[in-house]
Amino acid sequence: MLQETSFWALSEDDVLRQLSATPTGLTQAEAEARQAASASVRLKPQRNSRPLRLLLAQFRSPIVLILLFAAGVSFFLAERSDALIILIIILAGALLSFWQEHSAARAVAGLLALVQITARAWRDGELRDIPADHIVPGDVIELSAGSSLPGDALVLEAKDLFVDEATLTGETYPVEKSAGTLAADAPLAKRTNSLFLGTHVVSGQARVVVVAVGKETEFGRIAHRMALKAPETEFERGVRRFGYLLLEVTLLLVLAIFAVNVYLERPVLESFLFSMALAVGLTPQLLPAIISVNLSHGAKRMAQQNVVVKRLASIENFGSMNVLCSDKTGTLTEGSMRLYAALDLDGQPSERVLFHAHMNAMFETGFPNPLDEALRQHRSFDLSGYRKVEEEPYDFVRKRLSVLVATPQTHLLITKGAVESMLTVCLHAEHKDGALLPMDQVRESVRKQVRELSSQGYRTIGLAYRDLEAIDRVSKEHEAGMTFLGLLVFMDPPKAGIVDTIAFLRKLGVSLKMVTGDQGLVAAHVGRQVGLANPLVLTGSDLRGMTDDALRARANEVDIFAEIEPNQKERIIRALRGSGNVVGYLGDGINDAPALHAADVGLSVDGAVDVAKDAADLVLLEHDLSVLVEGVREGRRTFANTLKYVFMATSANFGNMFSMAGASLFLPFLPLLPKQILLTNVLTDIPEMTIATDHVDPELIDRPRRWDIPFIRRFMLTFGLVSSFFDYFTFGVLLFLLHATTGQFRTGWFVESVLSASLIVLVIRTRRPCVTSRPSASLLCSTLLIALVTILLPVTSIGSFLGFEPLPPVFWAALLGILLAYVAAAEWAKTFFYRHANNGR
């Protein structure tokens, strides 16, 4: 491979020849052939939704695998028909889950295509936007500020190119890159002619040729060895803890039942199958499918609200989010900066300041920014006698941008940047009459001007120059001994309707925190304009003097984080998360990627730079907080519907299986055969598969909700006990009042189990009385359909094959009375449970 021949030590011609490429790129046909060849080395293959693998994934549960094994043993040693029925029922449940997950995967794949990360590549002699995972070795691509590298590459041409390699080398500062040839033994950090996967362009432009992709890149080899995976979300953590709870209960119960049945000298294989079937009934094995379906339905509905979901689990986090951190510019404000004034030392409008600022903006070629665009559009000047010689791009450490301009008389270095940063590099200040004053004499008056303007919501930057005479190369070191010229004042009004949007978010229990690089007084003024009354401001300099523990203790009460440096954003997010919040972060800039990764929910916009869009969990198709309001609602609907399944699985199902386990200890026969238990489980799961379509009551959306395992445990015990009470009551009626035979007992118990589990769905899906909360048509129809199938099954030949038999009318009357009493008792228990739960909060 070319990667192994130290491509950075080869000439441009040698690299292109070995790649069978040209400086104008590949043909489309060549690229497609190479794409097929490189498919196996891709780091992030497309979501695995191939039908066969997805179907096989339905059998990953250890309990299901053990049950399959036991059924296979019974096929050879016991009743073959029973084993066959068990296998068919397991397969039917797997097919049901597969169909739902496959449909969900296809829907999500369509949504992800809306926010695909692309690269600008030369194909067939034309510059085209190509999906990043379709880039192949030999592709020639164009890079600009914000571009993410789709692979390792060699620089062919570069102009003021600076790249952030922190993900690969740990280097904090952007690294300058240029074309050239290096020694073969050059270490990674010194390969200035090479670019690497996982890094991104901070400023400048370049044309590069891709030499490796996926696992064959520097980053790919590290990631592949470490088998990196995305950090666990709040929702995924809740699912895992819920799984542990069920595992503990299931193992204890199943082992106890198996041991007791063996002790009672019942057939070992039948006892084992019975225990395993109970385990299937106790474990909500459809939970993964239910989650996938809920999330895909939520993703489709959120797409209708102009929010595209890239990572499904983030939907639940979106609903649980109680803190949203957002930049000011473009989110809370219009984002279209306008130049308000160019002021001299006395605070008066100055043509000289405006002209020099215009030159700086016209000649800079770094990443696009609204300040330079505002300067260009404000007014035109004749620059025919001026030309750009050199540039020192902006970076987030020095906070300055310098352009060396050849004027008719000399070479002039014109620098603009953050006011405090500019004051530190100036020795003199130019008065309007041309006199040069010592900087120490005017420094405080400049700062006073800035404070006054900032308190009115204006953003200010400083402007300075230095005569470099014949020098034609500049560096950061030349930004010294400068002459301060004046201030540039910009305005960015709040967005229309932003006050109402923030108020709506507040009503939903989501507090907004502004995280901005702007001066504290500017940020505070804008904060008051958008509805943050008397905002508490914490600045970047304050942050530097605080320990992590101190920041965690104070972060909740801060409304605005101002004058924040890029590397402080991630620290703020982690502090807020550490103090118990579910945090969302909305960012679209080059330096937002670490904070987006650190947040529970990373949010970006469709027009963001690639590195921000790639790091985000959700992408807004409109740069507007108002689209978040419905997005938050949708996330909470999805979370509420997921919890409905959890509650159903841990109430009626748990109660029935617990009762069956207990009954097996004193009955002279098994209350249900293993195949009947599995059939019960499949039938009760069918209505629950429609939960994703169910309506959600408004009170379940009005505030953030999170996984609460103690709450779920109390719910399981409360409703499980109610279910078990009526189960044992049914046992008593069937045995002592109706004197049921073994077949009648199993049939009556099967009917009561399925009907009670189906009807309880309609009760516990809402905290209101069930008659006042309308279920979705799908849920209601599927529930009624399963009830009908359950009633008719005992009189069919299939029912006879499964071990059921017709019931006399008196049995049906008794079962109907028990079911009505059970629903009434469940309604009373629900009222008592939620009243007690609310009083305890």
N, C-alpha and C positions, 0 to 999 in steps of 0.2 A: 504493500500500500504506500501511497505518496506520503501519508502521515509519518510512516516509519523512516522515510529518507530525509527527515529534517527539512521540510519545505521552506522554512525561513532562511535556509542557507543556500537556496537555489535562486537563480535569476528568474525574472518574470517569464521569459521565453521558455526556460526549462520546465517551469511549473505548468504552463499552459500546454506544452507539448506532451508531458506525461499524463495530463488530464484529458488529452485529445480535445482541447477547447481552444477558443479564439478570444481575443480581446473584446469582441462583440457578442460573446455568449454562445449559447447552444441553440440548435433548432428545437422546435417543440417535440418532434419525433425522437430526437436523441434524449431529450430530458425525460420523456415518458419511459423510454427503455431503461434509463438509469434509475428512475424512480422505482420500477419493479425490482431491479437488482439490489437497491438499498433498503427495501422494505423491512428486511429482517434485522437491520441495525438501528431502526428508529427507537429513540428513547421513550417516546410517548406514543405507542401505537393507538390507533383509533379505538374508541370504546368497544370492548369485546361483546358484540351483540349477535355474533353468528349463532343461528338457531341451535345447532347441535351442542355447542359448548354451553349455551345458556340453559338448555334442557338438562344436561348432565349436572350443571351447578345446582339444580333443585334437589339433588340427592347428597349434598355435602353434609347435612346434619348427621352427627354420630348416631343419634337415636334412630333416625330413619334407616341408616345403614345397618345397624344392629337388628332392626326389625326385619329388614330384607333378608339378612343372613338367617335369622330364626325362621322366617317363612320358608326359605329355601330348605332348611333342615327338615321342617315339618312336611315339606312336599315329598321327601323321600322316606320319612319315618312314621308319618301320621296321616291325617286326612288330607289328601291331595286337593280336594275341592275347596276346603277351607283355606289352604295355603294360596291357592290360585285366586280366590276372592280377595284375600289380603293384598296380594301383589297388584291386582287390578285397581283396588281402592287407592293404594299408595300412588300408582301411576296416574290415576285420575286427578288426585290432588296436585301432583307434580305438573301435569299438563295445564291445569288451571292456573297455577302460579307462573308457569313458563309463558303462557299466552299473555298474561297481564304484564310481566316484566319485558317481554319482547316488544309489545306495543308501546310501553313506556320508553324503552331505549330508542325506538325509531322516532318517536315524537321529540325526544330531547336532542337527537342528532340533527334534526331539522332546525331546531332553535339555535344550536351552537354555530351552525353555518352563518348565522346572521352577524356574528361578531368575530369572524375568523381573523387571526393574525396573518398579515401578508408581508411579502418582501417585494421590492421593486427590482425585477430581474430582466435581463436582456434575453429575449427569445425571438428567433427568426428576425433579428435585427431591429426589434421593437422593444421598448420599455413597457413591461406589463406587471400588474399586481398579481403575484403568485402566492397561494397559501404557503405559509412557512414550512409546513411538513411535506411540501412537494418540491422544495429546493433540493438540488442534487449536486454532488461534486462536479465542478466544471461550470456551474452557473456563475455568471458575472452579475453582481447586484450593485445597486446604488444605495448609499447610506446617507442619512442626515440625522440631525438631533432627534433623539427619541427612538431611533430604530433599534430593534433587538436583533442580535446576530442569530441566524438560523443554523449556523455551523461554524467550524473553524475556517478561516479565510486568510489569504495573502493580500496585502494592500497593493493595488496597481497604481492608483492615484489618490492623493489626499490633500485636503485643504483645511488647515486649522482643526484637525481631527483630534478630539479628546474622547476617551472611552472609559467608562466605569467598569473596572475589573474586580470589584470588591467580592463578588460571589465566587470568584476563582482564586484570587491571590490574597484577599483580605486587605488590599491596599485601599485606604480611605479616599485618596485624592484621584481624580481622573488622570489617565495616562495619555500622553501625546503619542500619536501613531503617524508613521510616514512610510513611503515606499523605500525599498532598499534591500540589501543583502547582508545577512548577519552570519556570525560564526555558528557552526553546527552545534557547538556545545553551549550556546547561549541559554541561560535559565529562562524559565517561563516568564518571570517578571521583567526580563530584559528584551523580550522579543517585540521590539517596537514596530516591526513590519507585519505583525500577525494579529489577527482578531480571533476571538474565541466564543464558542457557543456559551450562552448563559450571561454574556455581558451586553452592554448597550451603549449607544453613542450619546454623549453628553452635549457635544457641540461640534460644529464643522461638517464637512461633507467628504465622501470618499467613494471610489469605485474599487471593488474587491472581487477576487475569484474564490469561490468556495472550494476547499480541498477535502473536507471531511464532514460527515453529518452523524448524528445519533451517538451510538456507543463507541464510534471510532474517533470522537473528538476528545480533547483534554477533559472537558467537563463530563462528557458521557462516560468515560472510563471510571471516573470517581463515583458518579451517581450510580452506575451499574454495580460497582463493587459493594457500595453501601446499601443498595436496594432502597433508596430514599422513597418515602411516601409522604403524602400531604399530612400536615398536623391534624390531630383529631379535633373535630368541631365540638361545640357545646352539645349539639343534638346527638352526634355520634357517641359522645361520652355518656349521655343519658341512656341511649339504647344499650350500650355495653353494660352499664350498671343494672339496668332492668333485666338483661340477660342473666347476669350473675344471680339476681334475686330468684328468678325462675329456676335456674339450675340447682340452687341450694334446695329449694322446696321439692323439686322433681326428684332429685337423687335420694333425698331422705325418704320420701313417700314410696317411691318405686322399690328401693331396696328393702324397706320394711315389709311391704306387701308381698314381695317375692319370697322373702324369708319365712313369713307367717304361713303362706300357702304351701310351701314345701314342708314346713313343720306339721301342717295338718294333713300331710301325706297325699296331697293332690298331685296330679301328673306334672312332672317338672317342666316339660316342654310347654304344656298348656299354661302353666303358671307363669313361665317366662314370657310367652307371647302376650298374656293378659297384662303383665307388668309393663312390657314395652308399649303395648297399645295405650295403656294409661299415660305413659310418658308422652306419646304423640298427642294425646288429648290435652295434657297439661301444658305442653309447650306450644306457643303460638307460631308454628313453623311457617305460617303465611305472613308473618310480620315483615320479612324482607320484601315480599311481593307487595304487601299493603303499603309499605313505605315508598317503594318505587312508583307504584300507581299514584299514590297521593301526591308525591313530589312532581311527577310528570304532569299530572293534571294542574297542579299549582303553577308549574313552569309555563304551561300553555296559557293559563289565565293571566299570569304576570306579563307574558309577552304582549297580550292585548292591552296592557297598561304601559307599554313601552319599556319594560324591564326584562332583559334577556338573562336567563340563569345559565351560568357556565358550570357551576358545581351544585348538584342537586341538594346536598345536605345543607347548603347555606340558606335554603328557603326557610327551614325551620329556625335557623339562627336569626334570620331576618325578622321573623315574627317575635322571637324572644328578645330582640335588641331593645335596650332601654337607654343607650347613649349613642348618639350619632356625632362623630367628629367630621367637620367639613372645613375646607378652605373658604376664604371669603370671596376671592375674585372669580367671577363666572358662575358661582353657585348661589351666594347670597346677593351678589351684585350683578349688574348687566354683563360684566366681563369685557365690555368694549371701552377700554380706556380712552379718555379724551384729554388732550393737553389743555389745562386751564390757564397756565401762565408760564413764561420764562422770565425769572426775576434776577435782578442784580443784587449787589450787597445791601442796597438800601430798600430792597423789597419792591422796586419799581420794574415794570415791563422793560425788557432789554432785547433789542434786535441782535446784538452781538452774541448774547447767550443763546438765543434761538438759532442763529446761524450755525454756531459750533455744534449745538446739539443735533441739528439736522444733518450735518456732515457725519457725525458719529453714527447716527441711525442709518443713513444711506449706505455707508461703506461696510458696516458690520455684516458678517455672514454666518454668525452662530445660529443657535436654535431660535425659531421665531418666538417673539414675545410681544404682548400687547403694547408695551411702552414704546418700543421702536416703531411699531405700526402707527401709533398715535402721532409720533413726531413726523413720520413721513407724510401722513395725510393732513396734518395741520396746515402746512404751507409748503410751497415749492421754492427752491432757490436755484440759481444758475451755478452749477458746479463744474462748468466746462474747463476752468483753469486749475482744477484740483483732481488728484487721483490718489487712490489707495495704494500704500506701499506695503504695509504689514498690519497684522492684527493680533492682539492678545485677548482670546475669548473670555467671556464671563465664566466664573466658577463660583460655587456656593460657599467657598471659604473666604476669599478676599472680597467678594461681592462687588467687583468692578469689571468694566469692559473698556478696553483701550483700542484705538485705531490710529495708526501712523499715516498721516496724510501729507502728500507732497503739495505744498502751496506754491504760488509763483515766487515766493521769497525763500522758503525754508521747508524743513520737514517738521511737522507739528504733531505731537502726540496728544490726542484728545481722549479724555477719560471721563466716563460717567459711572455712577454707582451709588450704593447706600451712603447717606450723608456722613455718618460717623466714620465709615471706611474711607471716604474721600478726605475728610478733615485730617486724618492721620498721615496722609501722603503729601499734604500741601505745606509749603513754607511761606507763601505769600497769597494775598487775595487782591484781585484787580478791582479798583474803584471805577465808577462810571466815567470819570475823567481820565482814565488810563493810568493813574498813579498806583503803584504797588504798595500795599500795606502789609505789615507783619501779620502772620496768621494768628498769633496769640492775641493780637489787638481786636480781631473781629470774630474769633471762634464762638464766643458766647452769644454775640448778637445773631449769628447764623443759627445757632441752636434755638434761640428764642423764636426766630421766624418759623423754624420747623415745628416747634411746639404749638404755636398759634395756628398754623395751617393744619397740622395733624388734628388738633382739637375740633376743627371744623370738618373733618373727614377727608381732607385732601392727602394724597400720597406725594411725597417729595423725594427727589434724588439730587445728588450734587453733580456739578460739572466743573472740570478743571482741564488745564492744558500745560504742555511743556515743550519748549523749543529744543529740538534735538539736532538742529542744523543738518548735517549731511548723513547722519546715521540712517541706515535703511533696514536694520533688523532690531526688533524690540523683544523684550521679555518682561516678566513681572518686576524685575529689578529696576526697570526704567520708570516704574510708577512711584517716583520719589522726587522730592524737591519741586513739586508742581505748583501751579498758580491757580487758586480757586477762582472760578468765574461767576458762578451763581447757582440758582436753584431752578429745577424743572418741577412744575406742580401739575399733578394729574387728578382727574376726578373719575369716579366710577359709581354711579348712583345705584341704590338697591333695586332689585328686580320688582316689577309690579306683582303684587299678590304674595310676596314672600312673608309678610307679617302674618297673613292668614294661614299660610302653609306651616309656619313654625308653631302657630297656636294649635293647629290640628294635630301636629306631631306631639305637642305637649299633652293634649287631651288623650292621645293614645299611649301616654306614658313614656314617650321618647324625649329625652332632653338633648338639646343641641349644644355642642361645644365647638367654638370657632378655633381653628388651628391655622395660623397665618404667619407669614414672614414679615408682614407689615408692622409699622411702628405702633406701639401700644395705644397711643391717643387716637390714631386713625381707626384701629380695630374697635376701640371702645365706642367711638362715635357711630360707626356702622352698626355695632351691636345694639345700641339704643334705637337706631333707625328701624332695625328689623324686629324689634320687640323684646330684646333682652334688657329688661329694666335694671338699672344700677348694676351692670355686669362687673364681676370680679375678674381682674386681669392678672395673669402671671406671664412674665416675660422670659425670653430665652436666657438672659443673664441671671435671673432669679433661679431658673431651672438648673443652671450649672452649679450653683451653690447648694443644691439640695441633694440629700441621699435618696436612694430608691424608696426606702421606708417612709421618709418624710413626704415624698411626692405622692405615694399611694394614699397617705393619710389626708392629703390636701386636694388631690385631683378632683374628687367628686364635687367640691364646692366652687371650683373655678369654672367660669363661663367662657373666658377667652384666653387662649394661649397665643401671645403675640411675640413678634421678633424671634420666631422659632427657626432654628437652623434645621436643615434636612435630617441630620442624624438624631435630632431630638424628638422627631415625630414618633418614631417607633417606641421610644422610651415612654412617651405620654400614653400611647395605646396600651402598652404593657402595664403601666401603673393603674390605668382605669380598669383593666381586666383583673388585675391583682386585688382590686378593692371590691370585687364581686359583681362587676357589671358585664353585660353582654354588649360588646362594642362594635359599632359599624364605623368604617372610615371611607369617606368619599374623596378620591384623589385622581388627578388626571395628568400629573407632571412626571418628569423624569425621575425626580427624587422621592416620589411617593411609594415606590414599589416595596421597600421594607415595611412601611406602616401598613400597606394593604395586606401583606403577608401576615403581619402580627395581629391584625384585627380578627374578631370572630366573623365579621362580614366585610369583605373588601368590595367596595363599590367604585366603578369608574364609568366613563361616558364613552360613547361610540367614537367621538372625535379625539379621544386621548391618545397620547403617544403609545407605541406598541408595548413598551415595558410595563406601563401602568395597566393597560387593558389585559395583558397576559397574566398579571398578578391578581387581577380582580376575580371575585366569585360571581358578581352580578354586574352587568353593563347596562347603563341607562341610555336609551336611544335618544333621549332629550336631556340636555344639561339643565335640569330643573328639579328642585327639591319636591315640587308638587307631585311628580310621578312616584315619589317614594311613599306618599301617603297611602295610595291604593296598594302599592307593593307590600307595605307593612301589613295592611289588612289581609292581603292574600296569603302572606306568610303565616299569619295567625290562624286563618281558616284551615290551612294545610296542617299545621301543628295540632289544632283542635281535632281534626278528623283522624289524625294518626293516634291521638290519645284515646279517641272513642274505641278504636279497635283494641288497644291495650286494656281499657276498662272492661270491654266485653270478654276478652280472653281471660281476664283475671277474676271475673265474677261468676257468670253462669257456667262457663266451661270448667273453671277451677272447682266450683262447687259441685258440679255433676261428677267430675272425676274423683274428687275427694270422697263424695258419698259412695261412689261405686267401689272405691278401695275399701272403705269401712264396711260396706255390706258384704264384701267377699269374705270377711273374717267370720261372720256369723251365719251366713247362708250356706246350705249344704251344696250349693251349685254356684257357678260364677254368674253374677247378675247380668252381664252381657258377655257374649263371646268376643274374642279379639276382633273378628271381622266386623261385628256389629258396632264395636267401639269406634273403629276407624271410619265406618260409614257415618256414624253420628258426627264425627269430627269434620268430615268432608261436607256434609249437608249444612252444618251450622256455619261453616266458613263461607259458603256461597253468598248469603246476604251481606256478610262483612266485607266481601270483595267490592261492593258498591259504595263503601263508605266515602271514597274520594269524591263522589258526586253529591254528598249529603249537604243540606243547609246547615249553617252554623249560627247559633243565636248571637245577637249583637253583644251581649255582656261577656262573651268569650273572646271578643276581639278588642274590647276597650282598653286592655292593658297587656303588657308583656307577660308571657307565661313560660315557665321552664320546667324541665323534668324535675319531679319531686318524688323520689323513690319512697320516702316515708309516707307521703300522701297516697301513693299507689298501693303500698302495703296495707294501709288502713282501709282503703277502698276494697281491696281484695278480701280482707278478713270480714268486713261488714257485709258485703253482698254475697261473698262465698258462704257465710253462715246462714244468711236468709235462704239462699239456694239449697244448701244442704238440709236445712230444717224441712223444707217442702219435699225434698228428695226422700228423706226418711219417713215423712208423713205418707208419701206415695207408697213406699215399701210396706208400711203398716196397712194401708187400705188394700193394696193388692194381696197381701199375704193373709191378713186376719179378718178383713171384712168381705173381700171378694173371693178368698180362697183360690187364688190363681195357681194354675199349673206352672211348671218351669217355662214352657213356651209362652204362655199368656203373660207371665211376669216379665220376661225379657221384652216381649212386644209392647206391653203397657209402659214399661220403663223407658224403652227406646222412644216411643211416641212422646212421653212426657219430657224426656231430655231434649229432644230436637225442638219441640214446640215451645218449651219454656226458654231455651237458649235463643230461639228466633224472636220471640215476643219481647224478651228482656232487652234486645237491641233497641227497640222503639222506646223503652223506658229510660235506659241509662245514656242514650245519645244526647240528652238534654238535661239541664239542671232544672228546667221548668216542669210543670205537670205535662205528661206526654201528649195529652189531647190539645195543648195550647202551642205546641211546637211542631210544625209540619216537616216530616221527613221528605227526602227527595223521592221522586217517582220511582227511580231505579231501586232504591232501598226498600220502599214499601212493596213494590211488585215482586221483587226477589224473595222477600220475607213471606208474602202470601203464597208464592209458588212453592217454596220449600215446605210450608205448612200443608199445602194440598198434596204434595208428593208423599209426605210423611203419613198422612191420613190414609192414602190409597195403597201405599206399599204393602201393608200386611195382607191384603186380599188378592195380591197378584202372585203369579208363579215365581217372579224374581224374589218376592218377599219370602215365599216358602223355601226357596233355595238358600236364602240368607238365614233361615232359622226362625222366621216370624210366622205367626198364625192369626187368623181373624179374631177380633175381640167382640164379645157380646155387647149389646147396647148399654147395659148397666155400667160396663167398664168405661165406655165413652162418656157417659154422664158424670161418673166420678172424676175422670181425668179433666173434663171441662171445668168442673167446680174447683179442682185443685189449681188449675192454671189461672182462673180468674182471681182466686185468693192470692196466688203467688204474685200476680201483677200488682194487685192492690197493696200487698205487703212491701213489694219492691219500691212502689211510689212513696209509701210512708217512710221506708228506710232511707230513700234518697233525700227526702225533705229533711229528715233528722240529721243525716250525715253532713249535708252541705251547710245547714244552719250551724252545726257544731264546728265544722271546718272554718267557716267565716268568722265565728266568734273567737276562735283560737288564733286568728291572725291579727 
